[in-house]
Amino acid sequence: MLETARRAFLDSQFLRAETAYQAYLQTFPQGASRLEAWKRLADIGLDVRESPDKAASLLEAALLEYAAEPAVAADLLTTAAQLRFSRKDYPKALAHCQAVLTLPNAPEAKVFACTLLAARVDLAQHNENQALARYESCRRAALPGDDKARCTLAQAELLGRMERTGEAEPLLQAVFDAATIAPALRAQAGFVLGQLYEARQDKAAALAVYKAVRPLHPNPLVVDKRLESLQN
């Protein structure tokens, strides 16, 4: 039964695969491949039936079986949260994210993803201060440097939109100066910093930072345009 489902899925016979995976779940309540079946059914629900709601419901059903397994539960919750967010079901998306954030031993990658997604929910509901608090918490968490830098950049961007550039500047500077951070992230921080200086009419500071950004930026021509504009 499982082999039939797998072969049908690989051969793009998705409705046949769906029937076989459903039969497997019904026939083998203790089956070793139940997680695979739940995930494949969710994939079919999303990609074939084009129903994020159905896919999310399937993942939520799988959670009933895997609540005691932190890594699996966090994976299911994160994907379900993303699907609910895509449908603007913000309460469910936030509830799933909160479950990951309070889950003992949840994988770092899922904690990071859910922190950012929860902040997006906050912003969608016009709760900027709560989003800022999440970014700040992420920035201070025990996460890999690049992930912390992404939280810092998101926090600085939001502060800029809230016209609190005095608070955004040191955050951008910290990422830009961090030699251990990925060059693209440093370039992003530096470019925004340059724009901030331009807005303040500090041409010299903007020129200096753009020149330092150029070797780091994945598209130096973008930086060249800013330099050209300032030097004319």
Backbone torsions as a table, in degrees:
resi	resn	phi	psi	omega
1	MET	NA	-45.4	179.5
2	LEU	-67.8	-40.5	179.1
3	GLU	-63.8	-37.5	176.7
4	THR	-61.7	-43.7	179.8
5	ALA	-63.5	-45.4	-178.9
6	ARG	-63.7	-45.7	-177.5
7	ARG	-64.8	-41.4	179.6
8	ALA	-64.1	-39.5	179.7
9	PHE	-64.6	-45.0	179.8
10	LEU	-65.4	-30.0	-180.0
11	ASP	-88.6	9.5	-180.0
12	SER	63.4	23.7	173.7
13	GLN	-93.1	71.4	-165.4
14	PHE	-69.5	-35.1	-179.9
15	LEU	-69.2	-36.8	175.5
16	ARG	-66.0	-41.4	178.1
17	ALA	-62.6	-41.8	-179.8
18	GLU	-59.1	-46.4	180.0
19	THR	-61.6	-42.5	-177.9
20	ALA	-69.9	-40.2	177.9
21	TYR	-66.6	-39.1	177.1
22	GLN	-62.4	-42.1	178.8
23	ALA	-63.7	-38.9	178.5
24	TYR	-61.5	-45.9	-179.3
25	LEU	-62.8	-38.6	-179.2
26	GLN	-72.7	-33.4	-173.8
27	THR	-86.6	-30.5	-174.8
28	PHE	-123.2	80.8	-177.8
29	PRO	-63.3	-18.3	177.4
30	GLN	-115.4	19.5	-175.7
31	GLY	-61.4	143.7	-176.5
32	ALA	-72.4	-17.5	-175.7
33	SER	-111.6	26.1	-178.2
34	ARG	-65.5	-37.0	179.5
35	LEU	-61.7	-43.3	176.3
36	GLU	-57.0	-44.2	-178.2
37	ALA	-63.0	-45.9	178.6
38	TRP	-59.5	-44.4	-177.4
39	LYS	-68.1	-40.0	179.5
40	ARG	-66.7	-38.2	177.1
41	LEU	-64.5	-38.5	176.6
42	ALA	-65.4	-40.4	177.0
43	ASP	-59.6	-43.8	180.0
44	ILE	-65.9	-41.0	178.6
45	GLY	-59.9	-39.2	-177.6
46	LEU	-80.8	-51.2	-169.5
47	ASP	-87.4	-29.1	-177.1
48	VAL	-99.6	-51.0	179.9
49	ARG	-84.2	-8.3	177.5
50	GLU	53.8	46.1	-179.0
51	SER	-128.1	92.3	176.0
52	PRO	-58.9	-31.6	179.1
53	ASP	-64.6	-44.0	179.3
54	LYS	-64.3	-44.3	179.6
55	ALA	-60.6	-45.0	179.8
56	ALA	-63.0	-41.6	-180.0
57	SER	-62.3	-38.2	178.2
58	LEU	-65.8	-42.4	178.5
59	LEU	-66.1	-37.0	178.1
60	GLU	-67.0	-35.1	175.7
61	ALA	-66.5	-40.3	178.3
62	ALA	-61.8	-31.1	-179.4
63	LEU	-59.0	-30.7	179.5
64	LEU	-60.6	-28.0	-179.8
65	GLU	-89.3	-25.6	-169.3
66	TYR	-118.1	19.5	-178.7
67	ALA	-60.9	-27.4	-177.2
68	ALA	-88.0	0.5	179.7
69	GLU	-112.6	98.7	-171.1
70	PRO	-52.9	-45.9	-176.0
71	ALA	-65.2	-44.3	-179.2
72	VAL	-68.9	-45.5	-179.4
73	ALA	-60.1	-43.0	-179.9
74	ALA	-63.3	-38.8	179.3
75	ASP	-65.1	-46.8	-179.7
76	LEU	-64.2	-44.0	-179.1
77	LEU	-63.6	-42.8	-178.4
78	THR	-64.1	-45.3	179.8
79	THR	-66.0	-41.7	178.1
80	ALA	-63.1	-39.2	178.2
81	ALA	-62.1	-42.8	179.3
82	GLN	-63.5	-39.3	179.2
83	LEU	-67.9	-43.0	178.5
84	ARG	-64.2	-38.4	177.7
85	PHE	-62.4	-41.1	-179.2
86	SER	-62.2	-24.4	178.5
87	ARG	-96.8	7.4	-179.3
88	LYS	62.4	26.1	173.9
89	ASP	-89.6	73.5	-171.2
90	TYR	-63.8	-39.4	178.7
91	PRO	-59.3	-44.3	180.0
92	LYS	-69.2	-41.3	179.1
93	ALA	-59.0	-45.3	-179.3
94	LEU	-67.4	-39.1	178.7
95	ALA	-61.5	-42.1	178.3
96	HIS	-65.2	-42.6	179.4
97	CYS	-62.5	-44.5	179.9
98	GLN	-61.3	-36.8	178.3
99	ALA	-62.4	-39.6	177.7
100	VAL	-67.6	-43.1	-175.9
101	LEU	-67.0	-23.0	178.9
102	THR	-104.3	4.0	-177.8
103	LEU	-80.5	120.2	177.7
104	PRO	-60.6	136.6	176.0
105	ASN	64.5	25.0	175.1
106	ALA	-67.6	141.9	179.8
107	PRO	-58.8	142.2	-178.6
108	GLU	-54.0	-42.0	-176.2
109	ALA	-62.3	-36.9	-179.6
110	LYS	-75.2	-36.5	175.9
111	VAL	-61.1	-45.1	179.5
112	PHE	-61.8	-49.1	-178.6
113	ALA	-60.5	-40.9	-177.6
114	CYS	-74.6	-29.8	175.1
115	THR	-62.6	-47.7	180.0
116	LEU	-66.6	-38.7	-179.9
117	LEU	-68.6	-39.8	177.4
118	ALA	-61.5	-38.5	177.4
119	ALA	-65.4	-37.6	177.1
120	ARG	-64.7	-36.6	175.3
121	VAL	-62.9	-45.5	178.4
122	ASP	-56.9	-45.9	-178.4
123	LEU	-66.3	-37.4	177.9
124	ALA	-63.3	-26.7	179.9
125	GLN	-101.3	15.4	175.6
126	HIS	61.0	35.5	178.0
127	ASN	-109.7	71.3	-173.9
128	GLU	-63.4	-38.3	-177.2
129	ASN	-65.5	-37.3	177.0
130	GLN	-67.4	-39.4	177.4
131	ALA	-62.4	-43.5	177.5
132	LEU	-59.0	-41.8	179.7
133	ALA	-63.1	-37.7	178.2
134	ARG	-66.5	-43.7	178.7
135	TYR	-62.1	-40.5	179.6
136	GLU	-63.8	-42.9	178.1
137	SER	-62.7	-42.4	178.2
138	CYS	-62.9	-42.2	-178.1
139	ARG	-62.6	-29.0	-177.8
140	ARG	-98.3	-1.3	-177.6
141	ALA	-78.6	163.5	178.7
142	ALA	-82.6	73.9	-179.5
143	LEU	-118.5	161.7	174.8
144	PRO	-56.6	151.2	-174.7
145	GLY	-55.1	-42.5	-178.6
146	ASP	-65.9	-37.5	178.3
147	ASP	-65.9	-43.0	177.8
148	LYS	-62.4	-37.3	178.1
149	ALA	-64.1	-39.0	178.4
150	ARG	-64.0	-39.2	176.5
151	CYS	-64.1	-42.0	-179.4
152	THR	-63.5	-42.8	178.6
153	LEU	-63.9	-40.4	178.1
154	ALA	-64.2	-40.3	178.4
155	GLN	-64.5	-44.6	180.0
156	ALA	-64.1	-40.6	179.1
157	GLU	-61.2	-44.5	-179.6
158	LEU	-66.1	-40.9	176.8
159	LEU	-60.3	-38.8	177.7
160	GLY	-63.1	-42.6	178.5
161	ARG	-65.1	-27.6	179.2
162	MET	-88.8	7.4	179.8
163	GLU	60.8	37.0	176.1
164	ARG	-113.5	56.7	-173.7
165	THR	-66.4	-26.4	177.9
166	GLY	-62.9	-30.8	176.7
167	GLU	-83.8	-30.2	-178.7
168	ALA	-72.2	-36.0	-173.5
169	GLU	-56.4	-50.9	-179.2
170	PRO	-64.4	-28.7	177.4
171	LEU	-67.9	-45.4	178.0
172	LEU	-63.1	-41.7	-179.2
173	GLN	-63.4	-39.3	-179.1
174	ALA	-63.5	-41.7	178.2
175	VAL	-69.0	-43.6	-178.7
176	PHE	-61.1	-36.1	-176.7
177	ASP	-83.4	-11.3	-173.4
178	ALA	-79.8	106.8	-176.0
179	ALA	-67.1	-22.0	-177.0
180	THR	-86.7	-5.9	-179.4
181	ILE	-84.0	149.8	178.7
182	ALA	-54.4	135.1	-178.1
183	PRO	-52.3	-38.6	-178.5
184	ALA	-63.6	-36.7	178.4
185	LEU	-71.0	-40.7	176.7
186	ARG	-62.5	-41.2	178.9
187	ALA	-63.3	-40.9	178.9
188	GLN	-60.6	-44.9	179.3
189	ALA	-63.3	-45.1	-178.7
190	GLY	-64.9	-38.7	-179.2
191	PHE	-64.6	-43.0	178.5
192	VAL	-65.9	-37.1	177.9
193	LEU	-62.1	-42.7	177.5
194	GLY	-60.8	-41.5	178.1
195	GLN	-63.8	-36.9	178.2
196	LEU	-62.9	-43.8	178.6
197	TYR	-65.2	-38.6	177.7
198	GLU	-60.8	-42.9	179.9
199	ALA	-61.8	-27.7	178.3
200	ARG	-88.1	1.4	-178.0
201	GLN	66.4	25.6	177.5
202	ASP	-96.6	81.3	-173.7
203	LYS	-62.9	-41.2	-177.8
204	ALA	-63.6	-45.2	-179.9
205	ALA	-65.3	-39.5	179.1
206	ALA	-64.1	-44.9	178.2
207	LEU	-59.4	-44.6	-177.9
208	ALA	-61.9	-44.5	-176.7
209	VAL	-72.4	-37.1	177.8
210	TYR	-64.0	-38.8	178.4
211	LYS	-63.9	-37.4	178.2
212	ALA	-73.2	-28.6	-179.1
213	VAL	-74.6	-34.2	-170.4
214	ARG	-50.7	-46.2	-179.1
215	PRO	-67.8	-18.3	-177.6
216	LEU	-92.8	-23.3	-169.5
217	HIS	-75.3	135.4	179.2
218	PRO	-67.1	-18.7	177.5
219	ASN	-131.7	82.3	-175.9
220	PRO	-57.1	-24.7	-179.5
221	LEU	-62.1	-31.1	177.6
222	VAL	-64.0	-41.2	179.6
223	VAL	-70.4	-38.6	179.4
224	ASP	-58.0	-37.9	179.1
225	LYS	-63.4	-40.0	179.0
226	ARG	-67.0	-42.8	179.4
227	LEU	-61.9	-43.8	-179.4
228	GLU	-60.8	-44.3	-179.2
229	SER	-61.2	-39.1	-177.3
230	LEU	-77.2	-28.9	-174.8
231	GLN	-87.4	-11.3	179.3
232	ASN	-81.6	NA	NA
